[in-house]
Amino acid sequence: MATDTDFIAYIAEQAGLGARLTHRRMFGEYALYVDEKVVAFACDNSLFVKPSAAATRLAPDLPQRPPYPGAKDYPVADELLDDGERLRELLLETMLLMPAPKAKKAKAGGKAKKG
């Protein structure tokens, strides 16, 4: 079952991060970004937060399971969806621990101009 857009909208509303929280569709599911850093995935209408020291410290009792076949276990933050403050804190703290996004390579231009 793929994640529906209503679930993504609910996460965004509960997190209260405005334009800082974005999402991108990937393989029928979604990657969630805070300030352009991947912090979570929404798969099968569940919220999987990237494993990090932030999740261990702020939400050590979250259940863990893989978001998709072949993946390692991720903390499942569904129980935080009704606690916007804790969800926001977890997403922001996770973002601080994630590496900066890699610079995008410029696309190869057209034909070189003769001169």
C-alpha positions as semicolon CSV with decimal commas, in nm:
position;residue;x (nm);y (nm);z (nm)
1;M;0,000;0,000;0,000
2;A;0,148;0,334;-0,102
3;T;0,141;0,637;0,124
4;D;-0,134;0,886;0,041
5;T;-0,095;1,262;0,022
6;D;-0,335;1,316;0,313
7;F;-0,087;1,138;0,540
8;I;0,196;1,363;0,419
9;A;-0,021;1,671;0,479
10;Y;-0,100;1,548;0,831
11;I;0,270;1,501;0,913
12;A;0,344;1,852;0,785
13;E;0,058;2,001;0,986
14;Q;0,156;1,823;1,306
15;A;0,527;1,905;1,273
16;G;0,453;2,276;1,232
17;L;0,772;2,348;1,039
18;G;0,611;2,532;0,751
19;A;0,821;2,556;0,437
20;R;1,122;2,401;0,614
21;L;0,958;2,056;0,585
22;T;0,935;1,936;0,227
23;H;0,878;1,600;0,066
24;R;0,965;1,422;-0,254
25;R;0,795;1,118;-0,400
26;M;1,031;0,822;-0,431
27;F;0,932;0,475;-0,553
28;G;0,566;0,522;-0,458
29;E;0,654;0,649;-0,111
30;Y;0,800;0,976;0,021
31;A;1,125;1,113;0,157
32;L;1,079;1,399;0,405
33;Y;1,332;1,681;0,426
34;V;1,400;1,954;0,680
35;D;1,616;2,230;0,537
36;E;1,697;2,003;0,239
37;K;1,828;1,718;0,458
38;V;1,650;1,381;0,456
39;V;1,513;1,319;0,806
40;A;1,241;1,058;0,751
41;F;1,047;0,844;0,510
42;A;0,672;0,796;0,484
43;C;0,603;0,439;0,376
44;D;0,269;0,257;0,390
45;N;0,123;0,552;0,583
46;S;0,380;0,520;0,862
47;L;0,654;0,767;0,954
48;F;1,005;0,622;0,966
49;V;1,262;0,859;1,117
50;K;1,626;0,823;1,015
51;P;1,813;0,628;1,283
52;S;2,032;0,867;1,480
53;A;2,142;0,970;1,827
54;A;1,845;1,210;1,826
55;A;1,595;0,924;1,797
56;T;1,781;0,725;2,061
57;R;1,780;1,020;2,302
58;L;1,437;1,175;2,235
59;A;1,228;0,867;2,158
60;P;1,410;0,553;2,274
61;D;1,093;0,346;2,303
62;L;0,972;0,384;1,945
63;P;0,916;0,050;1,773
64;Q;1,156;-0,028;1,491
65;R;1,105;-0,201;1,159
66;P;1,228;-0,163;0,802
67;P;1,040;0,094;0,592
68;Y;1,072;-0,123;0,280
69;P;1,199;-0,473;0,199
70;G;1,574;-0,506;0,239
71;A;1,615;-0,190;0,451
72;K;1,758;-0,180;0,800
73;D;1,527;-0,104;1,092
74;Y;1,415;0,256;1,141
75;P;1,232;0,406;1,438
76;V;0,859;0,426;1,356
77;A;0,732;0,760;1,486
78;D;0,358;0,709;1,430
79;E;0,284;0,754;1,801
80;L;0,439;1,103;1,786
81;L;0,200;1,223;1,516
82;D;-0,046;1,343;1,780
83;D;0,229;1,523;1,975
84;G;0,342;1,799;1,741
85;E;0,600;1,941;1,981
86;R;0,783;1,609;2,025
87;L;0,758;1,533;1,654
88;R;0,900;1,875;1,561
89;E;1,184;1,837;1,811
90;L;1,272;1,490;1,678
91;L;1,271;1,606;1,316
92;L;1,481;1,915;1,392
93;E;1,733;1,727;1,605
94;T;1,760;1,457;1,338
95;M;1,820;1,724;1,074
96;L;2,111;1,867;1,274
97;L;2,282;1,526;1,269
98;M;2,237;1,455;0,899
99;P;2,506;1,544;0,645
100;A;2,456;1,840;0,416
101;P;2,306;1,748;0,080
102;K;2,560;1,683;-0,194
103;A;2,600;1,964;-0,443
104;K;2,417;1,890;-0,764
105;K;2,632;1,860;-1,072
106;A;2,558;2,106;-1,348
107;K;2,393;1,944;-1,647
108;A;2,607;1,924;-1,954
109;G;2,529;2,214;-2,180
110;G;2,445;2,202;-2,545
111;K;2,700;2,232;-2,823
112;A;3,002;2,448;-2,760
113;K;2,992;2,782;-2,934
114;K;3,243;2,842;-3,209
115;G;3,416;3,150;-3,200
